[in-house]
Amino acid sequence: MSTELHDFEDGKGPVAATQHCNGGGWVACTARVEPSALVSGNARVSGNAQVSGDAQVSGDAWVYGNARVSGDAQVSGDAWVYGNARVSGNARVSGDAQVSGDAWVYGNAWVYGDAWVYGDAQVYGNAQVYGDAWVSGNARVSPIFISGLAYLITITDHELRAGFQNHTFAAWRAMTPDQIAEMNGKKATDFYPTLIGIIDLMCKDREAQEATNV
């Protein structure tokens, strides 16, 4: 592919770039996109970003900075992936969603709508983060919605709702096996470690605030 000057509209002006052989989207010469990957439509890859494997960047999506998109991951719509963010596996980032910082979206996870995943946050498995949700490893944000698990999870400033059960973070942690089983039998018992993992991953700052309000 011939090298041309292209303005990625990042304030740096026109830089050397090529149109990717698979899809025709623009790729800065400083970035790396494997031939097996797709960059199509008005999609852009710039900075030191890398797109590898069978990953797809399409629509008006933009991958830049030191971001990595790999595996069978898809970034589409008006989504942005940047900073040191990683999107891998079968993960999807679409709509106006953003994944930034050192965040990692992987597995079969889906981030869409106006959602923003940033900091050191991780979204994985079959989880879905959508709407106006913000997920961060270091920031307190509200609300967070996670679907695609055994129960729909809603996280507010001081509580977590799993299905029809709504309790403070401290109350969830203090529950006995019998109390968990009374909620929904084996399904609840099997899910409880995952629920505590979600609190550990996403609610540390909220828990600290909850403790100061006691």
VOPAGU-2260 file (C-alpha; in pm, 1 decimal, decimal comma):
REM VOPAGU-2260
SITE   aa  ch    i         X         Y         Z
SITE  MET   A    0       0,0       0,0       0,0
SITE  SER   A    1     129,8     345,8     -84,6
SITE  THR   A    2     207,8     589,1     194,2
SITE  GLU   A    3      16,8     915,4     206,4
SITE  LEU   A    4     -39,2    1196,7     454,3
SITE  HIS   A    5    -356,5    1160,3     658,3
SITE  ASP   A    6    -497,1    1377,2     935,9
SITE  PHE   A    7    -629,1    1159,4    1220,6
SITE  GLU   A    8    -783,4    1471,0    1381,2
SITE  ASP   A    9    -584,3    1423,7    1699,9
SITE  GLY   A   10    -426,7    1768,4    1691,9
SITE  LYS   A   11    -101,9    1643,6    1537,7
SITE  GLY   A   12    -188,7    1730,1    1181,1
SITE  PRO   A   13    -128,6    1504,8     878,6
SITE  VAL   A   14     105,8    1210,7     937,4
SITE  ALA   A   15     235,3     931,0     716,8
SITE  ALA   A   16     -29,4     660,4     684,6
SITE  THR   A   17    -162,0     388,7     458,0
SITE  GLN   A   18    -501,8     242,6     384,9
SITE  HIS   A   19    -513,3    -107,8     526,6
SITE  CYS   A   20    -506,4    -390,6     275,6
SITE  ASN   A   21    -805,2    -555,4     445,2
SITE  GLY   A   22   -1086,0    -300,3     457,2
SITE  GLY   A   23    -923,6      24,4     345,4
SITE  GLY   A   24    -931,8     203,6     683,1
SITE  TRP   A   25    -649,9     441,8     765,9
SITE  VAL   A   26    -348,7     316,8     962,0
SITE  ALA   A   27     -67,6     547,4    1073,8
SITE  CYS   A   28     279,8     425,4     983,4
SITE  THR   A   29     367,8     430,1    1353,7
SITE  ALA   A   30      88,5     179,1    1427,7
SITE  ARG   A   31      89,0    -191,2    1347,2
SITE  VAL   A   32    -204,5    -379,7    1196,9
SITE  GLU   A   33    -162,2    -739,1    1086,0
SITE  PRO   A   34    -290,5    -832,6     738,3
SITE  SER   A   35    -538,0   -1077,4     893,6
SITE  ALA   A   36    -708,8    -797,8    1088,4
SITE  LEU   A   37    -983,4    -580,1     941,6
SITE  VAL   A   38    -981,0    -200,2     945,4
SITE  SER   A   39   -1273,0     -81,0     736,3
SITE  GLY   A   40   -1502,5     210,6     666,4
SITE  ASN   A   41   -1389,6     530,6     835,3
SITE  ALA   A   42   -1210,8     339,4    1109,0
SITE  ARG   A   43    -865,8     461,3    1217,1
SITE  VAL   A   44    -563,5     314,6    1390,1
SITE  SER   A   45    -295,1     560,7    1493,9
SITE  GLY   A   46     -18,8     633,2    1741,7
SITE  ASN   A   47     157,1     314,8    1855,4
SITE  ALA   A   48    -162,3     109,5    1858,4
SITE  GLN   A   49    -164,3    -252,1    1745,4
SITE  VAL   A   50    -443,3    -459,9    1592,6
SITE  SER   A   51    -369,1    -828,6    1549,8
SITE  GLY   A   52    -519,8   -1168,5    1482,6
SITE  ASP   A   53    -867,7   -1156,4    1329,6
SITE  ALA   A   54    -966,0    -842,9    1519,3
SITE  GLN   A   55   -1194,5    -593,1    1347,3
SITE  VAL   A   56   -1205,7    -215,0    1369,4
SITE  SER   A   57   -1495,9     -78,4    1168,8
SITE  GLY   A   58   -1745,1     203,1    1123,9
SITE  ASP   A   59   -1604,2     526,1    1267,5
SITE  ALA   A   60   -1411,5     352,5    1543,5
SITE  TRP   A   61   -1067,2     472,9    1649,8
SITE  VAL   A   62    -785,3     277,2    1813,6
SITE  TYR   A   63    -487,8     488,5    1917,3
SITE  GLY   A   64    -219,1     556,8    2175,1
SITE  ASN   A   65     -64,3     230,6    2293,6
SITE  ALA   A   66    -391,1      38,8    2274,5
SITE  ARG   A   67    -405,6    -325,5    2166,8
SITE  VAL   A   68    -695,4    -502,2    1995,6
SITE  SER   A   69    -641,0    -872,6    1934,9
SITE  GLY   A   70    -795,1   -1213,9    1886,7
SITE  ASP   A   71   -1146,7   -1196,9    1743,5
SITE  ALA   A   72   -1229,6    -871,7    1920,8
SITE  GLN   A   73   -1440,7    -609,0    1747,3
SITE  VAL   A   74   -1437,3    -232,1    1789,2
SITE  SER   A   75   -1715,3     -67,0    1592,3
SITE  GLY   A   76   -1955,0     224,6    1564,5
SITE  ASP   A   77   -1805,4     541,1    1713,2
SITE  ALA   A   78   -1614,5     354,7    1984,4
SITE  TRP   A   79   -1265,9     458,8    2095,3
SITE  VAL   A   80    -996,5     236,5    2245,2
SITE  TYR   A   81    -688,2     425,4    2360,6
SITE  GLY   A   82    -420,2     475,9    2623,0
SITE  ASN   A   83    -279,8     136,9    2723,5
SITE  ALA   A   84    -619,4     -32,4    2695,0
SITE  ARG   A   85    -659,8    -389,9    2577,2
SITE  VAL   A   86    -954,6    -548,9    2398,8
SITE  SER   A   87    -910,0    -918,4    2326,0
SITE  GLY   A   88   -1074,1   -1256,3    2288,0
SITE  ASN   A   89   -1428,4   -1226,5    2153,7
SITE  ALA   A   90   -1491,5    -895,5    2325,6
SITE  ARG   A   91   -1699,4    -622,8    2162,5
SITE  VAL   A   92   -1676,3    -247,9    2207,6
SITE  SER   A   93   -1939,4     -55,7    2013,4
SITE  GLY   A   94   -2168,6     245,2    1997,8
SITE  ASP   A   95   -2008,8     549,6    2160,9
SITE  ALA   A   96   -1825,2     340,1    2419,2
SITE  GLN   A   97   -1470,5     416,6    2529,6
SITE  VAL   A   98   -1204,7     190,0    2677,2
SITE  SER   A   99    -897,5     373,6    2802,9
SITE  GLY   A  100    -616,5     387,4    3055,4
SITE  ASP   A  101    -493,4      40,8    3149,8
SITE  ALA   A  102    -839,4    -110,9    3120,5
SITE  TRP   A  103    -888,3    -456,0    2975,5
SITE  VAL   A  104   -1201,6    -592,8    2807,4
SITE  TYR   A  105   -1178,3    -960,4    2718,1
SITE  GLY   A  106   -1353,1   -1295,1    2694,5
SITE  ASN   A  107   -1704,0   -1253,7    2557,5
SITE  ALA   A  108   -1758,0    -918,5    2726,0
SITE  TRP   A  109   -1947,3    -640,2    2552,4
SITE  VAL   A  110   -1913,2    -268,5    2623,8
SITE  TYR   A  111   -2158,4     -51,0    2435,6
SITE  GLY   A  112   -2384,2     253,0    2438,3
SITE  ASP   A  113   -2213,8     545,9    2610,4
SITE  ALA   A  114   -2028,5     325,5    2856,5
SITE  TRP   A  115   -1671,7     407,1    2960,2
SITE  VAL   A  116   -1427,1     151,3    3100,4
SITE  TYR   A  117   -1104,0     306,0    3224,8
SITE  GLY   A  118    -831,6     307,9    3488,0
SITE  ASP   A  119    -728,4     -45,9    3581,5
SITE  ALA   A  120   -1076,7    -188,7    3536,8
SITE  GLN   A  121   -1138,6    -527,6    3381,8
SITE  VAL   A  122   -1458,5    -642,6    3213,3
SITE  TYR   A  123   -1459,6   -1007,8    3117,2
SITE  GLY   A  124   -1650,1   -1334,1    3081,9
SITE  ASN   A  125   -2000,1   -1278,0    2945,8
SITE  ALA   A  126   -2043,8    -945,8    3122,7
SITE  GLN   A  127   -2208,2    -649,4    2952,2
SITE  VAL   A  128   -2152,2    -287,0    3046,0
SITE  TYR   A  129   -2383,0     -45,4    2871,5
SITE  GLY   A  130   -2589,1     271,5    2885,5
SITE  ASP   A  131   -2414,9     555,7    3068,9
SITE  ALA   A  132   -2219,6     325,1    3299,6
SITE  TRP   A  133   -1861,5     403,9    3399,3
SITE  VAL   A  134   -1633,1     127,2    3524,0
SITE  SER   A  135   -1297,6     214,7    3676,4
SITE  GLY   A  136   -1049,1      52,3    3906,1
SITE  ASN   A  137    -988,7     377,1    4091,4
SITE  ALA   A  138   -1298,3     593,1    4059,2
SITE  ARG   A  139   -1636,9     588,0    4228,8
SITE  VAL   A  140   -1904,3     592,7    3962,8
SITE  SER   A  141   -2276,7     531,9    3967,0
SITE  PRO   A  142   -2456,9     334,9    3850,4
SITE  ILE   A  143   -2288,2      32,1    3697,9
SITE  PHE   A  144   -2501,2    -226,4    3518,9
SITE  ILE   A  145   -2362,2    -569,6    3437,0
SITE  SER   A  146   -2569,4    -823,1    3247,6
SITE  GLY   A  147   -2487,1   -1156,2    3087,7
SITE  LEU   A  148   -2413,1   -1322,2    3421,3
SITE  ALA   A  149   -2638,6   -1548,7    3627,0
SITE  TYR   A  150   -2808,7   -1237,3    3768,3
SITE  LEU   A  151   -2841,9    -880,5    3645,7
SITE  ILE   A  152   -2607,2    -670,9    3861,0
SITE  THR   A  153   -2672,8    -306,7    3947,7
SITE  ILE   A  154   -2413,1    -120,5    4155,1
SITE  THR   A  155   -2494,0     214,0    4315,8
SITE  ASP   A  156   -2289,2     423,0    4558,2
SITE  HIS   A  157   -2359,9     205,3    4861,4
SITE  GLU   A  158   -2536,5    -111,0    4744,8
SITE  LEU   A  159   -2525,5    -396,7    4498,8
SITE  ARG   A  160   -2840,7    -552,4    4358,6
SITE  ALA   A  161   -2818,9    -905,8    4221,2
SITE  GLY   A  162   -3147,4   -1015,6    4071,1
SITE  PHE   A  163   -3409,3    -919,3    4333,1
SITE  GLN   A  164   -3167,1    -904,9    4626,1
SITE  ASN   A  165   -3036,4    -560,5    4723,0
SITE  HIS   A  166   -2777,8    -522,0    5003,5
SITE  THR   A  167   -2483,4    -308,2    5105,8
SITE  PHE   A  168   -2136,6    -432,0    5013,4
SITE  ALA   A  169   -2063,0    -510,5    5378,5
SITE  ALA   A  170   -2387,8    -707,9    5411,0
SITE  TRP   A  171   -2304,4    -916,5    5103,5
SITE  ARG   A  172   -1961,1    -997,5    5243,7
SITE  ALA   A  173   -2102,0   -1095,7    5584,7
SITE  MET   A  174   -2360,6   -1343,0    5455,5
SITE  THR   A  175   -2338,7   -1704,6    5563,8
SITE  PRO   A  176   -2369,6   -1997,2    5321,5
SITE  ASP   A  177   -2717,7   -2070,1    5460,7
SITE  GLN   A  178   -2831,4   -1712,8    5397,6
SITE  ILE   A  179   -2707,4   -1728,2    5039,2
SITE  ALA   A  180   -2872,9   -2064,5    4978,6
SITE  GLU   A  181   -3205,7   -1932,4    5110,7
SITE  MET   A  182   -3207,2   -1671,3    4835,5
SITE  ASN   A  183   -3209,0   -1903,1    4537,4
SITE  GLY   A  184   -3061,0   -2237,7    4628,1
SITE  LYS   A  185   -2762,5   -2377,6    4439,5
SITE  LYS   A  186   -2774,0   -2105,6    4173,4
SITE  ALA   A  187   -2715,7   -1835,7    4434,6
SITE  THR   A  188   -2452,1   -2044,2    4614,8
SITE  ASP   A  189   -2259,1   -2102,1    4292,1
SITE  PHE   A  190   -2277,1   -1734,4    4196,2
SITE  TYR   A  191   -2174,9   -1593,1    4534,0
SITE  PRO   A  192   -1794,5   -1613,5    4474,9
SITE  THR   A  193   -1841,6   -1427,0    4145,6
SITE  LEU   A  194   -2044,9   -1160,3    4323,4
SITE  ILE   A  195   -1772,4   -1110,1    4583,5
SITE  GLY   A  196   -1520,7   -1091,6    4299,2
SITE  ILE   A  197   -1723,3    -811,3    4140,9
SITE  ILE   A  198   -1724,8    -621,6    4471,3
SITE  ASP   A  199   -1347,0    -672,1    4501,5
SITE  LEU   A  200   -1287,9    -551,7    4145,6
SITE  MET   A  201   -1528,3    -263,6    4108,7
SITE  CYS   A  202   -1641,9    -142,7    4449,5
SITE  LYS   A  203   -1334,5     -82,1    4667,0
SITE  ASP   A  204   -1375,1     296,8    4666,1
SITE  ARG   A  205   -1748,9     266,4    4721,7
SITE  GLU   A  206   -1688,8      34,2    5017,6
SITE  ALA   A  207   -1445,9     284,9    5169,5
SITE  GLN   A  208   -1709,4     556,5    5136,3
SITE  GLU   A  209   -1973,9     325,3    5283,4
SITE  ALA   A  210   -1749,9     261,5    5584,8
SITE  THR   A  211   -1702,1     635,3    5652,3
SITE  ASN   A  212   -2079,6     685,5    5649,0
SITE  VAL   A  213   -2149,6     418,8    5910,1
